[in-house]
Amino acid sequence: LIGRHRSPEELQLFRDKAAATVPIGRIGDAEDIAAAALFLASDDSRYMLGAELVVDGGMSQI
């Protein structure tokens, strides 16, 4: 929906402005979510129980 009625330049400006508000400095993508899901599905998370894993680039810290 964001890019539906915008030019590529307007869309890039929107993305740049949005990324500037995220503490990590970029907008998250599907790979970020997939990496968290893979971690939870792996043996690396075998000792975790009832934890909340926040994947938001630090947005919940501001």
PDB file with one MODEL, atoms N, CA, C and O in Angstrom:
MODEL        1
ATOM      1  N   LEU A   1       0.810  -1.208   0.000  1.00  0.00           N
ATOM      2  CA  LEU A   1       0.000   0.000   0.000  1.00  0.00           C
ATOM      3  C   LEU A   1       0.847   1.261   0.000  1.00  0.00           C
ATOM      4  O   LEU A   1       0.471   2.263  -0.609  1.00  0.00           O
ATOM      5  N   ILE A   2       1.987   1.219   0.679  1.00  0.00           N
ATOM      6  CA  ILE A   2       2.821   2.416   0.759  1.00  0.00           C
ATOM      7  C   ILE A   2       3.312   2.822  -0.626  1.00  0.00           C
ATOM      8  O   ILE A   2       3.319   4.009  -0.953  1.00  0.00           O
ATOM      9  N   GLY A   3       3.718   1.863  -1.437  1.00  0.00           N
ATOM     10  CA  GLY A   3       4.258   2.179  -2.744  1.00  0.00           C
ATOM     11  C   GLY A   3       3.236   2.237  -3.854  1.00  0.00           C
ATOM     12  O   GLY A   3       3.590   2.465  -5.010  1.00  0.00           O
ATOM     13  N   ARG A   4       1.995   2.039  -3.529  1.00  0.00           N
ATOM     14  CA  ARG A   4       0.963   1.925  -4.556  1.00  0.00           C
ATOM     15  C   ARG A   4       0.808   3.193  -5.396  1.00  0.00           C
ATOM     16  O   ARG A   4       0.677   3.105  -6.617  1.00  0.00           O
ATOM     17  N   HIS A   5       0.821   4.352  -4.777  1.00  0.00           N
ATOM     18  CA  HIS A   5       0.597   5.604  -5.500  1.00  0.00           C
ATOM     19  C   HIS A   5       1.786   6.553  -5.361  1.00  0.00           C
ATOM     20  O   HIS A   5       1.632   7.769  -5.470  1.00  0.00           O
ATOM     21  N   ARG A   6       2.933   6.010  -5.128  1.00  0.00           N
ATOM     22  CA  ARG A   6       4.122   6.844  -4.956  1.00  0.00           C
ATOM     23  C   ARG A   6       5.145   6.515  -6.041  1.00  0.00           C
ATOM     24  O   ARG A   6       5.196   5.405  -6.570  1.00  0.00           O
ATOM     25  N   SER A   7       5.948   7.518  -6.345  1.00  0.00           N
ATOM     26  CA  SER A   7       7.041   7.290  -7.285  1.00  0.00           C
ATOM     27  C   SER A   7       8.154   6.545  -6.548  1.00  0.00           C
ATOM     28  O   SER A   7       8.167   6.527  -5.317  1.00  0.00           O
ATOM     29  N   PRO A   8       9.076   5.939  -7.269  1.00  0.00           N
ATOM     30  CA  PRO A   8      10.205   5.273  -6.608  1.00  0.00           C
ATOM     31  C   PRO A   8      11.010   6.225  -5.723  1.00  0.00           C
ATOM     32  O   PRO A   8      11.517   5.823  -4.676  1.00  0.00           O
ATOM     33  N   GLU A   9      11.126   7.481  -6.143  1.00  0.00           N
ATOM     34  CA  GLU A   9      11.868   8.460  -5.346  1.00  0.00           C
ATOM     35  C   GLU A   9      11.146   8.767  -4.036  1.00  0.00           C
ATOM     36  O   GLU A   9      11.775   8.860  -2.982  1.00  0.00           O
ATOM     37  N   GLU A  10       9.824   8.923  -4.107  1.00  0.00           N
ATOM     38  CA  GLU A  10       9.038   9.188  -2.897  1.00  0.00           C
ATOM     39  C   GLU A  10       9.087   7.995  -1.948  1.00  0.00           C
ATOM     40  O   GLU A  10       9.164   8.166  -0.732  1.00  0.00           O
ATOM     41  N   LEU A  11       9.044   6.810  -2.497  1.00  0.00           N
ATOM     42  CA  LEU A  11       9.105   5.603  -1.684  1.00  0.00           C
ATOM     43  C   LEU A  11      10.454   5.494  -0.982  1.00  0.00           C
ATOM     44  O   LEU A  11      10.510   5.134   0.194  1.00  0.00           O
ATOM     45  N   GLN A  12      11.541   5.800  -1.689  1.00  0.00           N
ATOM     46  CA  GLN A  12      12.869   5.753  -1.076  1.00  0.00           C
ATOM     47  C   GLN A  12      13.001   6.806   0.015  1.00  0.00           C
ATOM     48  O   GLN A  12      13.604   6.534   1.054  1.00  0.00           O
ATOM     49  N   LEU A  13      12.458   7.994  -0.191  1.00  0.00           N
ATOM     50  CA  LEU A  13      12.483   9.041   0.827  1.00  0.00           C
ATOM     51  C   LEU A  13      11.721   8.590   2.067  1.00  0.00           C
ATOM     52  O   LEU A  13      12.175   8.817   3.188  1.00  0.00           O
ATOM     53  N   PHE A  14      10.569   7.954   1.878  1.00  0.00           N
ATOM     54  CA  PHE A  14       9.790   7.421   2.999  1.00  0.00           C
ATOM     55  C   PHE A  14      10.604   6.381   3.765  1.00  0.00           C
ATOM     56  O   PHE A  14      10.649   6.405   4.995  1.00  0.00           O
ATOM     57  N   ARG A  15      11.241   5.473   3.038  1.00  0.00           N
ATOM     58  CA  ARG A  15      12.050   4.429   3.689  1.00  0.00           C
ATOM     59  C   ARG A  15      13.215   5.037   4.462  1.00  0.00           C
ATOM     60  O   ARG A  15      13.505   4.613   5.581  1.00  0.00           O
ATOM     61  N   ASP A  16      13.882   6.023   3.879  1.00  0.00           N
ATOM     62  CA  ASP A  16      15.009   6.670   4.552  1.00  0.00           C
ATOM     63  C   ASP A  16      14.566   7.360   5.833  1.00  0.00           C
ATOM     64  O   ASP A  16      15.240   7.262   6.858  1.00  0.00           O
ATOM     65  N   LYS A  17      13.438   8.056   5.779  1.00  0.00           N
ATOM     66  CA  LYS A  17      12.926   8.737   6.975  1.00  0.00           C
ATOM     67  C   LYS A  17      12.522   7.730   8.042  1.00  0.00           C
ATOM     68  O   LYS A  17      12.787   7.940   9.226  1.00  0.00           O
ATOM     69  N   ALA A  18      11.886   6.641   7.634  1.00  0.00           N
ATOM     70  CA  ALA A  18      11.484   5.610   8.595  1.00  0.00           C
ATOM     71  C   ALA A  18      12.711   4.963   9.228  1.00  0.00           C
ATOM     72  O   ALA A  18      12.732   4.733  10.437  1.00  0.00           O
ATOM     73  N   ALA A  19      13.724   4.670   8.435  1.00  0.00           N
ATOM     74  CA  ALA A  19      14.941   4.045   8.949  1.00  0.00           C
ATOM     75  C   ALA A  19      15.649   4.949   9.945  1.00  0.00           C
ATOM     76  O   ALA A  19      16.273   4.461  10.888  1.00  0.00           O
ATOM     77  N   ALA A  20      15.563   6.250   9.751  1.00  0.00           N
ATOM     78  CA  ALA A  20      16.218   7.199  10.657  1.00  0.00           C
ATOM     79  C   ALA A  20      15.600   7.183  12.049  1.00  0.00           C
ATOM     80  O   ALA A  20      16.233   7.628  13.006  1.00  0.00           O
ATOM     81  N   THR A  21      14.378   6.681  12.180  1.00  0.00           N
ATOM     82  CA  THR A  21      13.727   6.638  13.491  1.00  0.00           C
ATOM     83  C   THR A  21      14.036   5.357  14.259  1.00  0.00           C
ATOM     84  O   THR A  21      13.741   5.266  15.450  1.00  0.00           O
ATOM     85  N   VAL A  22      14.622   4.375  13.599  1.00  0.00           N
ATOM     86  CA  VAL A  22      14.926   3.089  14.229  1.00  0.00           C
ATOM     87  C   VAL A  22      16.336   3.155  14.820  1.00  0.00           C
ATOM     88  O   VAL A  22      17.274   3.516  14.110  1.00  0.00           O
ATOM     89  N   PRO A  23      16.509   2.815  16.106  1.00  0.00           N
ATOM     90  CA  PRO A  23      17.828   2.909  16.733  1.00  0.00           C
ATOM     91  C   PRO A  23      18.943   2.164  15.991  1.00  0.00           C
ATOM     92  O   PRO A  23      20.083   2.627  15.972  1.00  0.00           O
ATOM     93  N   ILE A  24      18.631   1.038  15.392  1.00  0.00           N
ATOM     94  CA  ILE A  24      19.663   0.286  14.680  1.00  0.00           C
ATOM     95  C   ILE A  24      19.995   0.918  13.325  1.00  0.00           C
ATOM     96  O   ILE A  24      20.996   0.562  12.701  1.00  0.00           O
ATOM     97  N   GLY A  25      19.157   1.853  12.871  1.00  0.00           N
ATOM     98  CA  GLY A  25      19.443   2.628  11.673  1.00  0.00           C
ATOM     99  C   GLY A  25      18.926   2.066  10.367  1.00  0.00           C
ATOM    100  O   GLY A  25      19.304   2.538   9.295  1.00  0.00           O
ATOM    101  N   ARG A  26      18.069   1.065  10.442  1.00  0.00           N
ATOM    102  CA  ARG A  26      17.495   0.523   9.214  1.00  0.00           C
ATOM    103  C   ARG A  26      16.151  -0.115   9.532  1.00  0.00           C
ATOM    104  O   ARG A  26      15.851  -0.439  10.681  1.00  0.00           O
ATOM    105  N   ILE A  27      15.358  -0.285   8.497  1.00  0.00           N
ATOM    106  CA  ILE A  27      14.069  -0.948   8.637  1.00  0.00           C
ATOM    107  C   ILE A  27      14.305  -2.451   8.602  1.00  0.00           C
ATOM    108  O   ILE A  27      15.090  -2.945   7.793  1.00  0.00           O
ATOM    109  N   GLY A  28      13.635  -3.159   9.467  1.00  0.00           N
ATOM    110  CA  GLY A  28      13.758  -4.609   9.476  1.00  0.00           C
ATOM    111  C   GLY A  28      13.134  -5.226   8.240  1.00  0.00           C
ATOM    112  O   GLY A  28      12.280  -4.627   7.586  1.00  0.00           O
ATOM    113  N   ASP A  29      13.574  -6.426   7.937  1.00  0.00           N
ATOM    114  CA  ASP A  29      13.015  -7.131   6.783  1.00  0.00           C
ATOM    115  C   ASP A  29      12.695  -8.572   7.160  1.00  0.00           C
ATOM    116  O   ASP A  29      12.877  -8.981   8.307  1.00  0.00           O
ATOM    117  N   ALA A  30      12.230  -9.317   6.206  1.00  0.00           N
ATOM    118  CA  ALA A  30      11.822 -10.700   6.456  1.00  0.00           C
ATOM    119  C   ALA A  30      12.977 -11.554   6.971  1.00  0.00           C
ATOM    120  O   ALA A  30      12.761 -12.472   7.763  1.00  0.00           O
ATOM    121  N   GLU A  31      14.190 -11.265   6.534  1.00  0.00           N
ATOM    122  CA  GLU A  31      15.348 -12.031   7.002  1.00  0.00           C
ATOM    123  C   GLU A  31      15.583 -11.845   8.494  1.00  0.00           C
ATOM    124  O   GLU A  31      16.024 -12.776   9.168  1.00  0.00           O
ATOM    125  N   ASP A  32      15.294 -10.655   9.021  1.00  0.00           N
ATOM    126  CA  ASP A  32      15.451 -10.417  10.456  1.00  0.00           C
ATOM    127  C   ASP A  32      14.485 -11.283  11.259  1.00  0.00           C
ATOM    128  O   ASP A  32      14.863 -11.871  12.272  1.00  0.00           O
ATOM    129  N   ILE A  33      13.254 -11.356  10.807  1.00  0.00           N
ATOM    130  CA  ILE A  33      12.247 -12.172  11.486  1.00  0.00           C
ATOM    131  C   ILE A  33      12.585 -13.651  11.329  1.00  0.00           C
ATOM    132  O   ILE A  33      12.468 -14.423  12.280  1.00  0.00           O
ATOM    133  N   ALA A  34      13.004 -14.044  10.129  1.00  0.00           N
ATOM    134  CA  ALA A  34      13.362 -15.439   9.881  1.00  0.00           C
ATOM    135  C   ALA A  34      14.531 -15.874  10.755  1.00  0.00           C
ATOM    136  O   ALA A  34      14.538 -16.996  11.261  1.00  0.00           O
ATOM    137  N   ALA A  35      15.518 -15.002  10.938  1.00  0.00           N
ATOM    138  CA  ALA A  35      16.667 -15.344  11.781  1.00  0.00           C
ATOM    139  C   ALA A  35      16.232 -15.592  13.219  1.00  0.00           C
ATOM    140  O   ALA A  35      16.729 -16.513  13.867  1.00  0.00           O
ATOM    141  N   ALA A  36      15.313 -14.782  13.720  1.00  0.00           N
ATOM    142  CA  ALA A  36      14.806 -14.987  15.078  1.00  0.00           C
ATOM    143  C   ALA A  36      14.037 -16.301  15.169  1.00  0.00           C
ATOM    144  O   ALA A  36      14.185 -17.043  16.141  1.00  0.00           O
ATOM    145  N   ALA A  37      13.223 -16.588  14.168  1.00  0.00           N
ATOM    146  CA  ALA A  37      12.459 -17.842  14.159  1.00  0.00           C
ATOM    147  C   ALA A  37      13.385 -19.047  14.080  1.00  0.00           C
ATOM    148  O   ALA A  37      13.159 -20.049  14.758  1.00  0.00           O
ATOM    149  N   LEU A  38      14.417 -18.960  13.265  1.00  0.00           N
ATOM    150  CA  LEU A  38      15.377 -20.058  13.164  1.00  0.00           C
ATOM    151  C   LEU A  38      16.122 -20.266  14.471  1.00  0.00           C
ATOM    152  O   LEU A  38      16.384 -21.402  14.864  1.00  0.00           O
ATOM    153  N   PHE A  39      16.465 -19.178  15.145  1.00  0.00           N
ATOM    154  CA  PHE A  39      17.110 -19.293  16.452  1.00  0.00           C
ATOM    155  C   PHE A  39      16.205 -20.036  17.423  1.00  0.00           C
ATOM    156  O   PHE A  39      16.652 -20.946  18.120  1.00  0.00           O
ATOM    157  N   LEU A  40      14.939 -19.651  17.469  1.00  0.00           N
ATOM    158  CA  LEU A  40      14.007 -20.301  18.386  1.00  0.00           C
ATOM    159  C   LEU A  40      13.789 -21.772  18.040  1.00  0.00           C
ATOM    160  O   LEU A  40      13.524 -22.586  18.924  1.00  0.00           O
ATOM    161  N   ALA A  41      13.899 -22.109  16.775  1.00  0.00           N
ATOM    162  CA  ALA A  41      13.714 -23.493  16.343  1.00  0.00           C
ATOM    163  C   ALA A  41      14.983 -24.331  16.477  1.00  0.00           C
ATOM    164  O   ALA A  41      14.947 -25.548  16.294  1.00  0.00           O
ATOM    165  N   SER A  42      16.096 -23.689  16.794  1.00  0.00           N
ATOM    166  CA  SER A  42      17.371 -24.398  16.858  1.00  0.00           C
ATOM    167  C   SER A  42      17.693 -24.848  18.284  1.00  0.00           C
ATOM    168  O   SER A  42      17.024 -24.463  19.243  1.00  0.00           O
ATOM    169  N   ASP A  43      18.724 -25.664  18.395  1.00  0.00           N
ATOM    170  CA  ASP A  43      19.195 -26.102  19.711  1.00  0.00           C
ATOM    171  C   ASP A  43      19.816 -24.957  20.510  1.00  0.00           C
ATOM    172  O   ASP A  43      19.965 -25.066  21.727  1.00  0.00           O
ATOM    173  N   ASP A  44      20.179 -23.868  19.844  1.00  0.00           N
ATOM    174  CA  ASP A  44      20.755 -22.722  20.556  1.00  0.00           C
ATOM    175  C   ASP A  44      19.781 -22.120  21.559  1.00  0.00           C
ATOM    176  O   ASP A  44      20.200 -21.470  22.517  1.00  0.00           O
ATOM    177  N   SER A  45      18.501 -22.329  21.350  1.00  0.00           N
ATOM    178  CA  SER A  45      17.503 -21.772  22.270  1.00  0.00           C
ATOM    179  C   SER A  45      16.938 -22.834  23.216  1.00  0.00           C
ATOM    180  O   SER A  45      15.896 -22.617  23.835  1.00  0.00           O
ATOM    181  N   ARG A  46      17.609 -23.965  23.330  1.00  0.00           N
ATOM    182  CA  ARG A  46      17.064 -25.096  24.091  1.00  0.00           C
ATOM    183  C   ARG A  46      16.864 -24.800  25.569  1.00  0.00           C
ATOM    184  O   ARG A  46      16.079 -25.488  26.221  1.00  0.00           O
ATOM    185  N   TYR A  47      17.542 -23.807  26.120  1.00  0.00           N
ATOM    186  CA  TYR A  47      17.411 -23.506  27.544  1.00  0.00           C
ATOM    187  C   TYR A  47      16.463 -22.337  27.790  1.00  0.00           C
ATOM    188  O   TYR A  47      16.295 -21.909  28.932  1.00  0.00           O
ATOM    189  N   MET A  48      15.857 -21.828  26.757  1.00  0.00           N
ATOM    190  CA  MET A  48      14.894 -20.731  26.890  1.00  0.00           C
ATOM    191  C   MET A  48      13.526 -21.301  27.223  1.00  0.00           C
ATOM    192  O   MET A  48      13.131 -22.348  26.711  1.00  0.00           O
ATOM    193  N   LEU A  49      12.816 -20.602  28.081  1.00  0.00           N
ATOM    194  CA  LEU A  49      11.470 -21.025  28.431  1.00  0.00           C
ATOM    195  C   LEU A  49      10.665 -19.793  28.817  1.00  0.00           C
ATOM    196  O   LEU A  49      11.049 -19.059  29.728  1.00  0.00           O
ATOM    197  N   GLY A  50       9.573 -19.566  28.142  1.00  0.00           N
ATOM    198  CA  GLY A  50       8.676 -18.471  28.490  1.00  0.00           C
ATOM    199  C   GLY A  50       9.266 -17.089  28.311  1.00  0.00           C
ATOM    200  O   GLY A  50       8.898 -16.164  29.035  1.00  0.00           O
ATOM    201  N   ALA A  51      10.166 -16.931  27.368  1.00  0.00           N
ATOM    202  CA  ALA A  51      10.793 -15.634  27.137  1.00  0.00           C
ATOM    203  C   ALA A  51      10.133 -14.922  25.960  1.00  0.00           C
ATOM    204  O   ALA A  51       9.619 -15.552  25.036  1.00  0.00           O
ATOM    205  N   GLU A  52      10.162 -13.609  26.021  1.00  0.00           N
ATOM    206  CA  GLU A  52       9.675 -12.794  24.911  1.00  0.00           C
ATOM    207  C   GLU A  52      10.877 -12.350  24.094  1.00  0.00           C
ATOM    208  O   GLU A  52      11.800 -11.736  24.630  1.00  0.00           O
ATOM    209  N   LEU A  53      10.873 -12.648  22.829  1.00  0.00           N
ATOM    210  CA  LEU A  53      11.960 -12.271  21.937  1.00  0.00           C
ATOM    211  C   LEU A  53      11.478 -11.110  21.077  1.00  0.00           C
ATOM    212  O   LEU A  53      10.636 -11.288  20.197  1.00  0.00           O
ATOM    213  N   VAL A  54      12.010  -9.930  21.332  1.00  0.00           N
ATOM    214  CA  VAL A  54      11.589  -8.730  20.613  1.00  0.00           C
ATOM    215  C   VAL A  54      12.544  -8.504  19.438  1.00  0.00           C
ATOM    216  O   VAL A  54      13.754  -8.385  19.627  1.00  0.00           O
ATOM    217  N   VAL A  55      11.998  -8.449  18.252  1.00  0.00           N
ATOM    218  CA  VAL A  55      12.786  -8.238  17.033  1.00  0.00           C
ATOM    219  C   VAL A  55      12.272  -6.956  16.395  1.00  0.00           C
ATOM    220  O   VAL A  55      11.448  -6.987  15.482  1.00  0.00           O
ATOM    221  N   ASP A  56      12.781  -5.813  16.899  1.00  0.00           N
ATOM    222  CA  ASP A  56      12.248  -4.523  16.440  1.00  0.00           C
ATOM    223  C   ASP A  56      13.322  -3.464  16.215  1.00  0.00           C
ATOM    224  O   ASP A  56      13.006  -2.277  16.133  1.00  0.00           O
ATOM    225  N   GLY A  57      14.564  -3.868  16.114  1.00  0.00           N
ATOM    226  CA  GLY A  57      15.636  -2.917  15.840  1.00  0.00           C
ATOM    227  C   GLY A  57      15.880  -1.920  16.959  1.00  0.00           C
ATOM    228  O   GLY A  57      16.532  -0.898  16.748  1.00  0.00           O
ATOM    229  N   GLY A  58      15.366  -2.206  18.139  1.00  0.00           N
ATOM    230  CA  GLY A  58      15.546  -1.321  19.284  1.00  0.00           C
ATOM    231  C   GLY A  58      14.409  -0.347  19.516  1.00  0.00           C
ATOM    232  O   GLY A  58      14.485   0.476  20.428  1.00  0.00           O
ATOM    233  N   MET A  59      13.358  -0.417  18.716  1.00  0.00           N
ATOM    234  CA  MET A  59      12.243   0.532  18.846  1.00  0.00           C
ATOM    235  C   MET A  59      11.571   0.466  20.210  1.00  0.00           C
ATOM    236  O   MET A  59      11.097   1.487  20.708  1.00  0.00           O
ATOM    237  N   SER A  60      11.519  -0.708  20.825  1.00  0.00           N
ATOM    238  CA  SER A  60      10.861  -0.820  22.130  1.00  0.00           C
ATOM    239  C   SER A  60      11.709  -0.231  23.249  1.00  0.00           C
ATOM    240  O   SER A  60      11.244  -0.135  24.384  1.00  0.00           O
ATOM    241  N   GLN A  61      12.927   0.159  22.955  1.00  0.00           N
ATOM    242  CA  GLN A  61      13.816   0.730  23.965  1.00  0.00           C
ATOM    243  C   GLN A  61      13.763   2.253  24.014  1.00  0.00           C
ATOM    244  O   GLN A  61      14.367   2.871  24.890  1.00  0.00           O
ATOM    245  N   ILE A  62      13.039   2.857  23.070  1.00  0.00           N
ATOM    246  CA  ILE A  62      12.978   4.326  23.079  1.00  0.00           C
ATOM    247  C   ILE A  62      11.638   4.810  23.560  1.00  0.00           C
ATOM    248  O   ILE A  62      11.407   6.017  23.633  1.00  0.00           O
TER     249      ILE A  62
ENDMDL
END
